[in-house]
């Protein structure tokens, strides 16, 4: 994919993430593991939680606002995860950029990149989405789900009765 497509994808991810964070409850948790040294940050408060891990060169950030966010950065990756209003966002990357956002009850957004790349995973209530590398399946189920690997061009989207997935 071109640099322009990756830039547009990351801009879209930042806009979605910013809008969702703006809607987060007043009491929420944020965990940070910035680049530099191996770091692990975990916070738990009732049903909210966040966790961020890095081996050192990469960075991980997560947010739990009535949900759970967990981000794990290996190698030189930048990873973000957000869980809001009962949702779970989980992201793990060995290189590149990855964001996972889960919003609402029974929502799970899971992103895994074993190779360098750029990807976004987002879900709404009663939905699941998964993105992996080229050899892994891409999955979108439920009422509102998006999984997009901007590096490989693989992805899917579900919104109500609309369903679309790229060819494997």
Residue frames as a rotation matrix with the C-alpha (Angstrom) as fourth column:
UNK 1
0.582 0.813 0.000 0.00
0.813 -0.582 0.000 0.00
0.000 0.000 -1.000 0.00
UNK 2
0.031 -0.556 0.830 1.14
0.464 -0.728 -0.505 3.52
0.885 0.401 0.236 -0.64
UNK 3
-0.817 -0.406 -0.410 2.25
0.557 -0.366 -0.746 5.93
0.153 -0.837 0.525 2.03
UNK 4
-0.742 0.603 0.293 -0.81
-0.528 -0.795 0.299 8.04
0.413 0.067 0.908 1.29
UNK 5
0.170 0.828 -0.535 -3.18
-0.156 0.559 0.815 5.14
0.973 -0.055 0.224 2.06
UNK 6
-0.166 -0.307 -0.937 -1.34
0.828 0.472 -0.302 4.42
0.535 -0.826 0.176 5.32
UNK 7
-0.978 -0.206 0.026 -1.47
0.168 -0.858 -0.486 8.11
0.123 -0.471 0.874 6.29
UNK 8
-0.370 0.919 0.138 -5.20
-0.627 -0.357 0.693 8.27
0.686 0.170 0.708 5.56
UNK 9
0.214 0.434 -0.875 -5.77
0.270 0.835 0.480 5.08
0.939 -0.339 0.062 7.58
UNK 10
-0.479 -0.467 -0.744 -3.87
0.833 0.028 -0.553 6.37
0.279 -0.884 0.376 10.59
UNK 11
-0.928 0.232 0.292 -5.65
-0.260 -0.964 -0.060 9.74
0.268 -0.131 0.955 10.39
UNK 12
0.005 0.974 -0.227 -8.97
-0.435 0.206 0.877 7.89
0.901 0.094 0.425 10.38
UNK 13
0.065 -0.052 -0.997 -7.85
0.673 0.740 0.006 5.76
0.737 -0.671 0.083 13.33
UNK 14
-0.864 -0.440 -0.245 -6.82
0.481 -0.576 -0.661 8.88
0.149 -0.689 0.710 15.26
UNK 15
-0.664 0.684 0.302 -10.15
-0.562 -0.724 0.401 10.58
0.493 0.096 0.865 14.55
UNK 16
0.255 0.761 -0.596 -12.17
-0.080 0.631 0.771 7.53
0.964 -0.149 0.222 15.64
UNK 17
-0.167 -0.418 -0.893 -10.03
0.824 0.439 -0.359 7.06
0.542 -0.795 0.271 18.73
UNK 18
-0.967 -0.212 0.144 -10.28
0.124 -0.880 -0.459 10.75
0.224 -0.426 0.877 19.66
UNK 19
-0.302 0.936 0.181 -14.05
-0.629 -0.338 0.700 10.76
0.717 0.098 0.691 19.30
UNK 20
0.351 0.426 -0.834 -14.40
0.251 0.815 0.522 7.60
0.902 -0.392 0.179 21.38
UNK 21
-0.492 -0.596 -0.634 -12.08
0.792 -0.003 -0.611 8.90
0.362 -0.803 0.474 24.09
UNK 22
-0.862 0.230 0.452 -14.05
-0.280 -0.959 -0.047 12.16
0.422 -0.167 0.891 24.22
UNK 23
0.137 0.988 -0.068 -17.17
-0.577 0.136 0.806 10.10
0.805 -0.071 0.588 24.97
UNK 24
-0.360 -0.361 -0.860 -15.43
0.363 0.795 -0.486 8.14
0.859 -0.487 -0.155 27.75
UNK 25
0.682 0.622 -0.385 -16.80
0.561 -0.107 0.821 8.26
0.469 -0.776 -0.422 31.31
UNK 26
0.688 -0.396 0.608 -15.32
-0.523 -0.852 0.037 10.83
0.503 -0.343 -0.793 33.70
UNK 27
0.308 -0.590 0.747 -13.70
-0.725 0.363 0.586 8.06
-0.617 -0.721 -0.316 35.74
UNK 28
0.971 -0.070 -0.231 -11.43
-0.122 0.683 -0.720 6.01
0.208 0.727 0.655 33.54
UNK 29
0.531 -0.824 0.198 -7.98
0.067 0.274 0.959 4.46
-0.844 -0.497 0.201 33.50
UNK 30
0.884 -0.358 -0.300 -5.06
-0.381 -0.182 -0.907 5.13
0.270 0.916 -0.297 31.20
UNK 31
0.620 -0.730 0.288 -1.88
0.248 0.530 0.811 3.04
-0.745 -0.431 0.509 31.01
UNK 32
0.858 -0.400 -0.321 1.31
-0.498 -0.497 -0.711 4.03
0.125 0.770 -0.626 29.24
UNK 33
0.490 -0.801 0.343 4.50
0.413 0.560 0.718 2.21
-0.767 -0.211 0.606 28.31
UNK 34
0.862 -0.113 -0.494 6.42
-0.420 -0.707 -0.570 4.77
-0.284 0.699 -0.657 26.23
UNK 35
0.752 -0.641 -0.152 9.46
0.250 0.492 -0.833 3.93
0.609 0.589 0.531 24.10
UNK 36
0.356 -0.736 0.576 12.80
-0.800 -0.559 -0.220 3.78
0.484 -0.383 -0.787 25.86
UNK 37
-0.769 -0.569 0.291 13.06
-0.631 0.606 -0.484 0.99
0.099 -0.556 -0.825 28.42
UNK 38
-0.587 0.585 -0.559 11.05
0.335 0.805 0.490 -2.18
0.737 0.101 -0.668 29.06
UNK 39
-0.845 0.385 0.371 7.90
-0.535 -0.601 -0.594 -1.08
-0.005 -0.700 0.714 30.87
UNK 40
-0.558 0.763 -0.325 4.72
0.575 0.638 0.512 -2.69
0.599 0.099 -0.795 32.17
UNK 41
-0.896 0.366 0.250 1.77
-0.443 -0.750 -0.491 -0.64
0.008 -0.551 0.834 33.39
UNK 42
-0.521 0.769 -0.370 -1.47
0.485 0.623 0.613 -2.15
0.702 0.140 -0.698 34.73
UNK 43
-0.884 0.356 0.302 -4.44
-0.463 -0.587 -0.664 -0.54
-0.059 -0.727 0.684 36.48
UNK 44
-0.557 0.759 -0.337 -7.69
0.485 0.626 0.610 -2.15
0.675 0.176 -0.717 37.61
UNK 45
-0.915 0.381 0.133 -10.69
-0.352 -0.592 -0.725 -0.42
-0.198 -0.710 0.676 39.13
UNK 46
0.010 0.955 0.297 -13.87
-0.510 0.260 -0.820 -2.51
-0.860 -0.143 0.489 39.41
UNK 47
0.529 0.271 0.804 -14.82
0.466 0.699 -0.542 -3.61
-0.709 0.662 0.243 35.89
UNK 48
0.947 -0.294 -0.134 -12.43
-0.295 -0.620 -0.727 -1.13
0.130 0.727 -0.674 34.23
UNK 49
0.499 -0.847 0.183 -8.85
0.325 0.379 0.866 -2.00
-0.803 -0.373 0.464 33.44
UNK 50
0.883 -0.350 -0.314 -5.93
-0.433 -0.349 -0.831 -1.02
0.181 0.869 -0.460 31.28
UNK 51
0.536 -0.783 0.317 -2.55
0.269 0.514 0.815 -2.55
-0.801 -0.351 0.486 30.58
UNK 52
0.903 -0.348 -0.254 0.43
-0.387 -0.399 -0.831 -1.48
0.188 0.848 -0.495 28.49
UNK 53
0.561 -0.757 0.335 3.68
0.245 0.538 0.806 -3.37
-0.790 -0.370 0.488 27.89
UNK 54
0.873 -0.383 -0.301 6.78
-0.417 -0.270 -0.868 -2.66
0.251 0.883 -0.396 25.84
UNK 55
0.681 -0.721 -0.125 10.14
0.731 0.681 0.051 -4.34
0.048 -0.126 0.991 25.39
UNK 56
-0.011 -0.712 -0.702 11.75
0.596 -0.568 0.567 -0.92
-0.803 -0.412 0.431 25.08
UNK 57
-0.891 -0.446 0.086 12.12
0.340 -0.528 0.778 0.37
-0.302 0.722 0.622 21.52
UNK 58
-0.504 0.789 0.353 8.36
0.403 -0.147 0.903 0.54
0.764 0.597 -0.244 20.83
UNK 59
-0.927 0.249 0.281 5.50
-0.375 -0.582 -0.721 2.09
-0.016 -0.774 0.633 22.78
UNK 60
-0.524 0.804 -0.280 2.09
0.602 0.582 0.547 0.97
0.603 0.118 -0.789 24.05
UNK 61
-0.910 0.343 0.234 -0.85
-0.415 -0.753 -0.511 2.98
0.001 -0.562 0.827 25.35
UNK 62
-0.582 0.767 -0.269 -4.27
0.556 0.617 0.557 1.84
0.593 0.175 -0.786 26.55
UNK 63
-0.784 0.448 0.429 -7.44
-0.589 -0.754 -0.289 3.27
0.194 -0.480 0.856 28.01
UNK 64
-0.650 0.652 -0.390 -10.29
0.649 0.743 0.162 1.66
0.396 -0.148 -0.906 29.94
UNK 65
-0.850 0.481 0.215 -13.39
-0.524 -0.817 -0.241 3.81
0.060 -0.318 0.946 30.31
UNK 66
0.140 0.905 0.402 -16.02
-0.857 0.314 -0.408 1.44
-0.495 -0.288 0.820 31.62
UNK 67
0.959 0.081 -0.273 -14.22
-0.227 0.797 -0.560 -1.32
0.172 0.599 0.782 29.71
UNK 68
0.520 -0.818 0.246 -10.80
0.199 0.396 0.896 -2.90
-0.831 -0.417 0.369 29.25
UNK 69
0.878 -0.375 -0.297 -7.91
-0.419 -0.304 -0.855 -1.76
0.230 0.876 -0.424 27.05
UNK 70
0.557 -0.748 0.361 -4.68
0.078 0.480 0.874 -3.76
-0.827 -0.459 0.326 26.68
UNK 71
0.894 -0.338 -0.295 -1.70
-0.396 -0.282 -0.874 -2.94
0.212 0.898 -0.386 24.43
UNK 72
0.569 -0.741 0.358 1.50
0.191 0.542 0.819 -4.95
-0.800 -0.397 0.449 23.97
UNK 73
0.839 -0.363 -0.406 4.40
-0.540 -0.461 -0.704 -3.62
0.069 0.810 -0.583 21.90
UNK 74
0.514 -0.750 0.417 7.24
0.408 0.641 0.650 -5.87
-0.754 -0.164 0.636 20.81
UNK 75
-0.194 -0.656 0.729 10.12
0.980 -0.092 0.178 -4.59
-0.049 0.749 0.661 18.73
UNK 76
-0.928 -0.203 -0.312 9.72
0.184 -0.979 0.089 -1.12
-0.324 0.025 0.946 17.26
UNK 77
-0.409 0.863 0.296 5.91
0.699 0.088 0.709 -0.91
0.586 0.498 -0.639 17.18
UNK 78
-0.921 0.315 0.229 3.42
-0.389 -0.784 -0.484 1.68
0.027 -0.535 0.845 18.35
UNK 79
-0.601 0.694 -0.397 0.26
0.499 0.713 0.492 0.12
0.625 0.098 -0.775 19.77
UNK 80
-0.824 0.418 0.382 -2.93
-0.564 -0.670 -0.483 1.59
0.054 -0.613 0.788 21.22
UNK 81
-0.613 0.671 -0.418 -6.04
0.494 0.738 0.461 -0.07
0.617 0.076 -0.783 22.67
UNK 82
-0.784 0.460 0.417 -9.27
-0.605 -0.716 -0.348 1.33
0.139 -0.525 0.840 24.07
UNK 83
-0.621 0.682 -0.386 -12.20
0.631 0.728 0.270 -0.39
0.465 -0.075 -0.882 25.84
UNK 84
-0.894 0.354 0.275 -15.28
-0.425 -0.865 -0.267 1.75
0.144 -0.356 0.924 26.52
UNK 85
-0.158 0.969 0.191 -18.71
-0.986 -0.144 -0.086 1.18
-0.056 -0.202 0.978 28.01
UNK 86
0.502 0.344 0.794 -18.24
-0.472 0.878 -0.082 -2.57
-0.725 -0.333 0.603 28.56
UNK 87
0.948 -0.156 -0.276 -16.09
-0.208 0.352 -0.913 -3.14
0.239 0.923 0.302 25.47
UNK 88
0.495 -0.845 0.201 -12.62
0.205 0.338 0.919 -4.66
-0.845 -0.414 0.340 25.17
UNK 89
0.885 -0.380 -0.269 -9.85
-0.391 -0.294 -0.872 -3.40
0.253 0.877 -0.409 22.91
UNK 90
0.563 -0.733 0.382 -6.68
0.015 0.471 0.882 -5.51
-0.826 -0.491 0.276 22.74
UNK 91
0.914 -0.318 -0.253 -3.68
-0.327 -0.206 -0.922 -4.96
0.241 0.926 -0.292 20.48
UNK 92
0.473 -0.816 0.331 -0.34
0.034 0.393 0.919 -6.76
-0.880 -0.424 0.214 20.13
UNK 93
0.986 -0.140 -0.096 2.26
-0.118 -0.159 -0.980 -5.92
0.122 0.977 -0.173 17.52
UNK 94
0.438 -0.895 0.082 5.82
0.689 0.393 0.609 -6.88
-0.578 -0.210 0.789 16.66
UNK 95
-0.719 -0.694 -0.045 6.30
0.516 -0.576 0.634 -3.91
-0.466 0.433 0.772 14.33
UNK 96
-0.635 0.463 0.618 4.37
0.462 -0.414 0.785 -1.02
0.619 0.784 0.049 12.84
UNK 97
-0.835 0.450 0.317 1.21
-0.548 -0.737 -0.396 0.74
0.055 -0.504 0.862 13.96
UNK 98
-0.585 0.672 -0.455 -1.86
0.450 0.735 0.507 -0.95
0.675 0.092 -0.732 15.44
UNK 99
-0.782 0.436 0.445 -5.02
-0.621 -0.610 -0.493 0.39
0.057 -0.662 0.748 17.10
UNK 100
-0.619 0.643 -0.451 -7.91
0.489 0.765 0.420 -1.60
0.615 0.039 -0.787 18.64
UNK 101
-0.831 0.432 0.349 -11.11
-0.552 -0.717 -0.425 0.00
0.067 -0.546 0.835 19.95
UNK 102
-0.622 0.677 -0.392 -14.02
0.562 0.735 0.378 -1.91
0.544 0.015 -0.839 21.53
UNK 103
-0.865 0.390 0.315 -17.15
-0.486 -0.806 -0.337 0.04
0.122 -0.445 0.887 22.52
UNK 104
0.038 0.998 0.050 -20.24
-0.938 0.018 0.345 -1.35
0.343 -0.060 0.937 24.21
UNK 105
0.164 0.136 0.977 -21.39
-0.706 0.708 0.019 -4.54
-0.689 -0.693 0.212 25.88
UNK 106
0.505 -0.024 0.863 -20.13
0.269 0.954 -0.130 -7.80
-0.820 0.297 0.489 24.37
UNK 107
0.950 -0.260 -0.170 -17.70
-0.275 -0.447 -0.851 -5.91
0.145 0.856 -0.496 22.13
UNK 108
0.461 -0.855 0.236 -14.24
0.244 0.378 0.893 -7.34
-0.853 -0.354 0.383 21.40
UNK 109
0.915 -0.332 -0.227 -11.71
-0.346 -0.364 -0.865 -5.73
0.205 0.870 -0.448 19.06
UNK 110
0.580 -0.730 0.363 -8.53
0.094 0.502 0.860 -7.82
-0.810 -0.464 0.360 18.79
UNK 111
0.874 -0.370 -0.316 -5.55
-0.425 -0.262 -0.867 -6.93
0.238 0.892 -0.386 16.64
UNK 112
0.529 -0.758 0.381 -2.39
0.104 0.504 0.857 -9.01
-0.842 -0.414 0.346 16.27
UNK 113
0.873 -0.369 -0.319 0.51
-0.417 -0.224 -0.881 -8.16
0.254 0.902 -0.350 13.95
UNK 114
0.724 -0.655 0.215 3.46
0.362 0.626 0.691 -10.56
-0.587 -0.423 0.690 13.94
UNK 115
-0.197 -0.753 0.628 5.13
0.979 -0.120 0.164 -8.68
-0.048 0.647 0.761 11.09
UNK 116
-0.785 -0.122 -0.607 5.55
0.194 -0.979 -0.055 -4.93
-0.588 -0.161 0.793 10.53
UNK 117
-0.499 0.677 0.542 2.36
0.741 0.008 0.672 -3.32
0.450 0.736 -0.505 9.29
UNK 118
-0.930 0.345 0.125 -0.42
-0.367 -0.850 -0.377 -0.83
-0.024 -0.397 0.918 9.91
UNK 119
-0.577 0.753 -0.316 -3.84
0.467 0.622 0.629 -1.99
0.671 0.215 -0.710 11.09
UNK 120
-0.722 0.492 0.487 -7.05
-0.680 -0.636 -0.365 -0.85
0.130 -0.594 0.794 12.77
UNK 121
-0.616 0.603 -0.506 -9.70
0.510 0.795 0.328 -2.94
0.601 -0.056 -0.798 14.55
UNK 122
-0.863 0.401 0.307 -12.92
-0.505 -0.698 -0.508 -1.44
0.011 -0.594 0.804 15.96
UNK 123
-0.639 0.698 -0.323 -16.18
0.545 0.707 0.451 -2.88
0.543 0.113 -0.832 17.26
UNK 124
-0.421 0.644 0.639 -19.52
-0.729 -0.659 0.184 -1.73
0.540 -0.389 0.747 18.61
UNK 125
-0.208 0.396 0.894 -21.93
-0.857 0.366 -0.362 -3.52
-0.471 -0.842 0.264 20.95
UNK 126
0.477 0.437 0.763 -22.44
-0.237 0.900 -0.367 -7.29
-0.846 -0.005 0.533 20.49
UNK 127
0.938 -0.206 -0.278 -19.68
-0.266 0.086 -0.960 -7.52
0.222 0.975 0.026 17.87
UNK 128
0.474 -0.850 0.230 -16.23
0.165 0.342 0.925 -8.99
-0.865 -0.401 0.302 17.37
UNK 129
0.930 -0.301 -0.212 -13.41
-0.281 -0.207 -0.937 -8.17
0.238 0.931 -0.277 14.98
UNK 130
0.510 -0.820 0.261 -9.97
0.196 0.406 0.893 -9.70
-0.838 -0.404 0.368 14.55
UNK 131
0.878 -0.368 -0.306 -7.07
-0.406 -0.236 -0.883 -8.85
0.253 0.900 -0.356 12.28
UNK 132
0.552 -0.767 0.327 -3.85
0.171 0.488 0.856 -10.79
-0.816 -0.416 0.401 11.96
UNK 133
-0.379 -0.774 -0.507 -1.07
-0.483 -0.302 0.822 -11.06
-0.789 0.556 -0.260 9.42
UNK 134
-0.279 0.255 -0.926 -1.47
-0.959 -0.020 0.284 -12.26
0.053 0.967 0.250 5.83
UNK 135
-0.755 -0.065 -0.652 -1.59
-0.178 0.978 0.109 -15.94
0.631 0.198 -0.750 6.84
UNK 136
-0.867 0.468 -0.172 -4.24
0.310 0.235 -0.921 -15.35
-0.391 -0.852 -0.349 9.54
UNK 137
-0.235 0.861 0.451 -7.97
0.898 0.014 0.440 -14.99
0.373 0.508 -0.777 8.90
UNK 138
-0.953 0.144 0.266 -9.73
-0.204 -0.956 -0.211 -11.64
0.224 -0.255 0.941 9.19
UNK 139
-0.506 0.788 -0.349 -13.02
0.810 0.574 0.121 -11.82
0.296 -0.222 -0.929 11.10
UNK 140
-0.891 0.384 0.240 -15.93
-0.436 -0.871 -0.225 -9.39
0.123 -0.305 0.944 11.53
UNK 141
-0.502 0.780 -0.373 -19.11
0.610 0.626 0.486 -10.62
0.613 0.016 -0.790 13.21
UNK 142
-0.472 0.429 -0.770 -22.03
0.732 -0.296 -0.614 -8.99
-0.492 -0.853 -0.174 14.97
UNK 143
0.552 0.833 0.031 -23.69
0.762 -0.490 -0.423 -5.66
-0.338 0.257 -0.905 14.35
UNK 144
0.956 -0.288 0.055 -20.79
-0.249 -0.896 -0.366 -3.19
0.155 0.337 -0.929 14.01
UNK 145
0.538 -0.813 0.222 -17.22
0.276 0.419 0.865 -4.31
-0.797 -0.404 0.450 13.32
UNK 146
0.895 -0.378 -0.235 -14.20
-0.389 -0.407 -0.827 -3.19
0.217 0.832 -0.511 11.30
UNK 147
0.460 -0.842 0.280 -10.86
0.205 0.408 0.890 -4.90
-0.864 -0.352 0.360 10.80
UNK 148
0.990 -0.137 0.005 -8.38
-0.037 -0.301 -0.953 -3.44
0.133 0.944 -0.303 8.32
UNK 149
0.251 -0.967 0.030 -4.75
0.543 0.167 0.823 -4.34
-0.801 -0.190 0.567 7.67
UNK 150
0.825 0.115 -0.554 -3.65
-0.265 -0.787 -0.557 -1.37
-0.500 0.606 -0.619 5.57
UNK 151
-0.189 -0.973 -0.133 -0.33
-0.725 0.047 0.687 -3.04
-0.662 0.226 -0.715 4.74
UNK 152
-0.815 -0.134 0.564 -1.74
0.140 0.899 0.416 -6.25
-0.562 0.418 -0.714 3.24
UNK 153
-0.745 0.608 -0.276 -5.06
-0.601 -0.431 0.673 -4.83
0.290 0.667 0.687 2.03
UNK 154
-0.591 0.550 -0.590 -7.03
0.502 0.823 0.265 -7.44
0.632 -0.140 -0.763 3.99
UNK 155
-0.951 0.267 0.157 -10.11
-0.293 -0.606 -0.740 -6.39
-0.102 -0.749 0.654 5.88
UNK 156
-0.470 0.879 -0.078 -13.80
0.727 0.436 0.530 -6.61
0.500 0.192 -0.845 6.62
UNK 157
-0.921 0.306 0.240 -16.64
-0.384 -0.814 -0.435 -4.44
0.062 -0.493 0.868 7.78
UNK 158
-0.454 0.856 -0.247 -20.06
0.793 0.515 0.326 -5.23
0.407 -0.048 -0.912 9.27
UNK 159
-0.959 0.282 -0.026 -22.67
-0.235 -0.842 -0.486 -2.57
-0.159 -0.460 0.874 9.89
UNK 160
-0.023 0.991 0.133 -26.17
-0.782 0.065 -0.620 -3.89
-0.623 -0.118 0.773 10.54
UNK 161
0.702 0.350 0.620 -27.08
0.060 0.839 -0.541 -6.08
-0.710 0.417 0.568 7.56
UNK 162
0.805 -0.484 -0.343 -24.18
-0.516 -0.284 -0.808 -4.76
0.294 0.827 -0.478 5.43
UNK 163
0.609 -0.653 0.451 -21.23
0.022 0.582 0.813 -7.16
-0.793 -0.485 0.369 5.27
UNK 164
0.863 -0.424 -0.275 -18.03
-0.356 -0.125 -0.926 -6.89
0.359 0.897 -0.259 3.26
UNK 165
0.541 -0.773 0.331 -14.72
-0.081 0.343 0.936 -8.76
-0.837 -0.533 0.123 3.37
UNK 166
0.140 -0.604 -0.784 -11.72
-0.980 -0.197 -0.023 -8.80
-0.141 0.772 -0.620 1.07
UNK 167
0.811 0.075 -0.580 -10.83
-0.284 0.917 -0.279 -12.05
0.511 0.391 0.765 -0.61
UNK 168
0.816 -0.525 0.240 -8.41
-0.073 0.318 0.945 -14.21
-0.573 -0.789 0.221 1.42
